[in-house]
């Protein structure tokens, strides 16, 4: 499968621009999107198990779009590559769900850092604060 080689794991620039640099609003959207994408990946796991190629392709398409819209570059590229694979083959890559979960976990770690730096209350409770 060819890789689209994203420039970075996560780029919040587009969202920050759309929301006039309101980091707290962007943090809330990212948290919601991360939950939604995890649910989509869980749904993919069920559809892969059932062998429903159309449902898998639909969920991969959704995941690719959501990830792209929020700046989840690696996850968007991976799900797009997997979507192309599913459309061209009669089988699924055996590690499809595991690869998506791994990419989602990396994205979630990146956005957690963004959320932590966006929320002034998180700094008040920081162990580094003296």
C-alpha positions in Angstrom: 0.0 0.0 0.0 1.5 3.4 -0.9 1.7 5.9 1.9 0.7 9.5 1.6 3.5 10.4 4.1 1.9 13.1 6.2 4.1 16.0 7.2 3.2 15.6 10.9 1.0 13.6 13.2 -1.3 16.5 14.0 -1.6 20.1 12.7 -4.1 22.3 14.5 -3.5 25.3 12.3 -6.6 25.0 10.2 -8.9 24.6 13.2 -7.2 27.5 15.0 -7.7 29.6 11.9 -11.4 28.7 11.6 -12.0 29.4 15.3 -10.0 32.6 15.4 -7.3 31.1 17.5 -9.7 30.1 20.3 -7.6 27.3 21.7 -10.2 26.2 24.2 -12.9 25.8 21.5 -10.4 23.8 19.3 -9.5 21.6 22.3 -13.2 20.8 22.8 -13.7 19.9 19.2 -10.6 17.8 19.2 -11.7 15.8 22.2 -15.2 15.2 20.6 -13.6 14.2 17.3 -11.2 11.8 19.0 -14.1 10.1 20.7 -16.1 9.9 17.5 -13.1 8.5 15.6 -12.5 5.9 18.2 -16.2 4.8 17.9 -15.8 4.6 14.2 -12.7 2.4 14.5 -14.6 0.2 16.9 -17.4 0.0 14.3 -14.9 -0.9 11.7 -13.7 -3.8 13.9 -17.3 -5.2 13.9 -17.7 -4.7 10.1 -14.4 -6.3 9.3 -15.4 -9.3 11.5 -18.6 -9.6 9.6 -16.9 -9.2 6.2 -19.1 -6.3 5.0 -16.8 -4.7 2.5 -19.3 -1.8 1.7 -19.7 -1.0 5.4 -15.9 -1.0 5.9 -15.4 1.3 2.9 -18.1 3.7 4.2 -16.6 3.8 7.7 -13.1 4.3 6.3 -14.3 7.1 4.1 -15.9 8.8 7.1 -12.8 8.3 9.2 -10.6 9.7 6.5 -12.7 12.8 6.1 -13.1 13.6 9.8 -9.4 13.0 10.4 -8.5 15.3 7.5 -10.9 18.0 8.7 -9.4 18.2 12.2 -5.7 17.9 11.2 -5.1 14.3 12.1 -2.7 13.9 9.3 -1.3 10.4 9.9 -4.7 8.9 10.7 -6.3 10.5 7.6 -3.5 9.3 5.3 -3.6 5.8 6.8 -7.4 5.4 6.6 -7.3 6.8 3.0 -4.7 4.2 2.0 -6.7 1.5 3.7 -9.8 2.7 1.9 -8.1 2.4 -1.5 -6.9 -1.1 -0.6 -10.4 -2.2 0.4 -11.9 -0.8 -2.8 -9.3 -2.7 -4.9 -9.2 -6.1 -3.1 -11.7 -8.7 -2.0 -10.1 -9.0 1.4 -9.1 -6.7 4.2 -5.5 -6.2 5.4 -5.2 -8.5 8.5 -4.0 -5.6 10.7 -6.4 -2.9 9.4 -8.1 -2.2 12.8 -4.8 -2.5 14.8 -3.1 0.0 12.5 -6.0 2.5 12.8 -6.1 2.1 16.6 -2.3 2.7 16.8 -2.6 5.8 14.7 -5.6 7.0 16.7 -3.6 6.5 19.9 -0.8 8.6 18.6 -3.2 11.3 17.6 -4.9 11.2 20.9 -1.6 11.7 22.7 -0.9 14.7 20.5 -4.2 16.3 21.1 -4.0 15.7 24.8 -0.9 17.8 24.8 -2.7 20.5 22.8 -5.7 20.3 25.2 -3.5 20.6 28.3 -1.7 23.7 26.9 -5.1 25.2 25.9 -6.8 24.9 29.2 -5.6 27.4 31.8 -7.0 25.3 34.6 -4.7 22.4 33.7 -1.7 24.6 34.4 -3.1 25.6 37.8 -3.1 21.9 38.8 0.2 21.1 37.2 2.8 19.4 39.5 5.4 21.8 37.9 3.6 24.8 39.3 5.1 26.2 42.4 
